[in-house]
């Protein structure tokens, strides 16, 4: 049978996705191509690897999924939540076996050979993309890269990053800058590393980009997104069904979960350009920081309040809010130099801004401030 493959490259980390299903391999190219470097390559055999790089084998294979599920059930295993789903995990030596019964997905993972099998192509493709990102993240962490809770926009190789807690306006900041001609590098988290020359390099964290219904409306894209959905096009499958229903029904109010977190539209990376008209970028050096705060009734303006970057802005290496390191792909200790990175970021020029619901005014203010932050040579 024909094997299809996509090679993914970010800094020094390289990984290949291999599948008998062309759609699974193409999904990887679509998901990672806009921000990391992804290309189709000659497929590898099931026992091969490329120059020591990791390989993700991802297939619709109910028989293999059932075999792994039986192994986990018979062995001593733990139960956890991974990617929002109940997950049973067993370990034998260096190999981790896991099964997600409700998703009909099974995994067999070591550091170089990562296997995911399931009953349907789309869940397999989504699971494979997660494994790719976690494996690459582990390799980048070992090379000194840290994940910041930040958005980022770039121009001419220079970047401004927006820091702050959930709901402060990081995504809004990056999207409004991208509408002003900047490149969108990240909307919620970003890889960062303090370089030997004292600069801070950043790389994207590829993921479905979450954009609130209110922001879609504010930037004038609500109606076009609604029309495309009505014609049968789809956003990312992790999007909550309530968001899809609201968009199709023409409801423009923000949606909230029971814990008050906003439910947002989930866009593939390539849809940010195709659906929302935003330019994307793949790497840059940080020139300054933006500290946004959204106040719906306020006029966009500079603010006095401040947020000094600290290690609190870093995602712990071994734990994500949705993706704990169940497969042991991340280093046991955090990336070196986190404190030094935070200290360097704290020394960069930064501006606090209040953003209102007037997208044009907020975007103009952000563009002006970002230009000032990146103007220095």
N, C-alpha and C positions, 0 to 999 in steps of 0.2 A: 504494500500500500504506500501511496505517496506521503511523505512527511513534509510539513511546511515549517519554516523557522523564521524568527525575527530576532535580530541581534540588537541589544540595548546597551548604551554606553553613557556613563556619567562620570566625569573626571577619570579616575583610574579604575573604576568599577565597570566590569563588562559581564553581561549575562545573556543567555540565549533561551528563547521560548520555542519549544518544539511540540508540534501537534499533528495528528492525522486529520484534524479539522482545520481547514483553511481559515474559517471564521475566527477560531481561537487565536491563531497566529496573527491574523490581521487586527484583531482587537488590541493586542499588545502594541502593534505599530501605531494604531490610532491613539491609544491611551498615553503612550510615552513619547511618541514622535514630536509633538509640538514643543515639549520642554526638555526632554533628554534626546539623545541621538538614537534613532531606531531605523533599521533597514532590513529588508528581506535578505536572507542568506541561504546558501545551500544547506539543507537539513542535515542534522547529525543523527547517527544511529543511537539506539536506546542506551548503549553502554559507552558512548563517546562523550568527551568534553572538549572544549576549544581552548587550547593553550592554558589549561588550568582554570578556566573560567567556569562559573556555575551554569547549570542547565536546568530549566524548568520543563518537565514533560507534563503536558496538560491534555487530557483526552476525555471524550465521552466514552466511558468504559464501566458500565454497571457491574460487570463481573469483578473487575479489580476493586472497585469501590466496596463491593460486598465482602471481598476477601479481607480487606483492611479493617472493615467494620467488625468482622468476626474476630480478627486478631485482637482488636482493642477490647471487645467485650469479654474475651477469655482471659485477658491479662489484667494485672493491677493497673488501674487508670484513675486519673483525676478528672474532675468536671469543672469547666470554667466557661466564661463567655468570651467569644472572639468574633469580632466584626458583627456584634449584636446578636449572635446566635449561640445556642447551647453547644458546647464542644467537649468531647471526651478525648483525653490525651493519655497515651501510654508511651513508655520509652524503653528501648532495648539497646544498650550500649550508646553509640553515637547517633542512632536513628530514632526520630520521633514519629509516632503514628498517631493520627487524629481523625476523628469522624464528627461531622455535623449532621445528625440524623434528620432534622427538619429540612435541611437544604439538600440532602442526599449527596453530600460531598465527603470525600476521604483524602487523606494526605499521608505521604511517606517522605520524610525530609531528613537529609543531612546537609552539611555545609555546602556541598558541591552538586548534589543530585537531589532535586526537589520534584516530587510527583504529586499531582492532584488529579483525581478521577471523580466522575459524577455521572448523572443520568441525563443532563441537558447541557447544551453547548454554552448558553449564556452564563449560568452559575459557574461553570468550569472556567470560563474566560475571566470572570470577575475575580475568582479565587486565585487564578494564576497571576493576575496583575498585582494582587496583594503580596503574593510570595516574591514576585520580582522586586517590588518596592522595599520589602523588608530585607531581602538579601542584599540589595544594593545599599540600603541604609547601613547594614552591618559593615559592609566593606568600606563605605565612606567614613563611618565612625572610627574604624581602625586607622584611617588615614587622617584623622584629626577633625573631621567635620561634625558639627553639632546642629541639632534641629532647634530653631527658634520659633516661638509662637508669634509670628509676624507676617505681614504682607509686604510685598516689594514691587516697586515700579522702577524702570530703568530708562536711561537715555544716554547715548554715546558712551556706553560702557560704565556709566556711573549709576548708582542706585540710591533711592531713599527707601527706608524700611519703616513701616508703621507698627508700633508696639502698643500693647494694651490688652486688657482682659477681654473675655467674651462679651460681645455686644457694644464694644467701644467705637467700632467703625473701621476696623482694619480692611475688611473687604471693600467697603464703600470708598475708602481712600484709594486703594489700588485701582478699582474700576473707574473712578472719576478721573484719575491721572491717565489711565489707558485711553479714555475717551478724548483726552487732550493731546494725544500723540505720543505718550510714553508707552513703553513696552511692559506688559503685565508679566511679572516673573513668578509671583506667588500671591495667593489671596488669603492664606491663613497660617501657613508655616513654611519655613525656608531653611535650607542647609546653609551654614555659615562656618567659615574657618579663618582664624587669624594667621596671616601669611608672614613669612620671614621678613619681608620688607615693611611690616607694620600695617599693611592694609587688611581689610576684611573682604574676602571673596564670598560670593553667595551663588547657590545653585537652586533650581526649583525643586519643590516637593510635588511630584505629579499626583494629582488626585482629581476626583470629580469636584468642580468648583461650585460652592454653595452661594447662591445669590438670592436674596429675599425678594418676595413679590413686590414690596414697596419700592425697593431699589430698581427693579425692572421697570416699574411704572415711572419712577422719577427720571430715568435716563431715556424714556421714550421707546422702550423695547417690549413692553408688555403685550401690545396688540400683535406685533409680528410673531412673538413666541407663541401666543395663544393660537394664532392662525396656523402655524406650522404643526402644532399639536393636534388641532382639529383636522388637519389633512392627513394625520396618521404618522407623522414623524415622532420620534421618541427622544426624551432626555435620558440621563443615566439611570439604570435600573434601581439604584439605591434610593432614588427619590421617593419620598413618602406618597402613597396614593392620594392623600388628602390634598397635596400640592397640585398634582395633576388635575384632580377634579375641580379645584378652585380656579385654575388657569382656564380650563376648558369651559367652565360655567361663567367666566367673566368676573369673578370676585377678586377685588383688588386689595382687600384688607390683609394685614399680616396674619399668619397662622402660628399658633403656639402649641407646644406640647403641654402635658400636665405639669411638668417642672418649669414651665414658662420659657424654655428655650425655643427660639424661632425655628419653624419648619421652612426650609428654603428649596428653591428649584436647584436641581443638581445637573450641571452641564459637563459633558465631556470636554477635555481641554481644547479639542479642535472646534467645538461649538462656540467657544468664547470668541473666536474669530468669525466663524461662519454665521452664527445667529446674532451675536451681540456687536460685531464689528470692532473687536478689541485686538490690537496687536500684541503678540507674545514675545518674550525674550528668554534666553537660556542661561545667561551668566552675566555677572557684573561685579564691580567693587562698590562697597557702601561708602557714600559721601556724607550722609546725614540721616537724622531720624525725624519722623513725624509722630506726634502723640495725639491722636484724634479723640474726640468725644462728641457723640451725637446728641443734640438737643433739638427735638423736632420743631419747636416754635422759635428757635434762636436764628439770628442772622449770622451767616458764616463770618468768623473773625478769629484773629489770634487770641490766645488765652494765656493766663498767668500760671495755671496749675501745671505741674511737672511730673514726670515719671522717669526716674533714673534707672537705666537698664541694670538688671541684676541676674543672678542665676535663676530667679523665679521666672524669667522669660524663656528658659530652656526647657524643652520636654525631656524628662528623664530617659536615659538610654534604654532601660529595660522595661519601660511601661508607657503605653499610650492610653488615651482615654477609651479607645475602641479596640486597639490592637496590642494586647499584651504579648510579650515575646514567648509564645508557647512553643515555637520551633527552635529556640536557642540560636537564632541567627545574629543576634547582637552581642557585642563584647560584654563580658561580665561586669566590667567597670565602665564608667562613663568616658566619653571622649576626653583626652587630655586637653588642658588649657581652657576649660570652660570659664573659670574665674577670670583668667587673663582676657578672654574674649569679651566678657561682660564689662570688665574695667575699660577696655579700649572703646567699646561702644558708648560707654558713659562719657567718654571724652570727646566724642564727635559732636558737631553742632546739631542742635535739635530745636524743634518748634512745636508748641502745643497749639492745637486748632480746635475750634468748635464748629461742627458741621450741622447745618439745618437741613430741611427737606427741599430747599431750592437747589436742585442738582447743578444748575448752571452757575450760580453764585459760589457754591461750595467747590465746584471743580475749578473755577477761575482762581479762587484763593489758594487751593492746593497746588495748582500749576505754578503760580507766582512764588510760593514758598519753596517748592521743590526746585525751581530754577535757581533761587538764591542759595539753597543748600549745596547744589552741585556746581555752582559757578566757580568756586575756588579751583585752581589747578591741582 
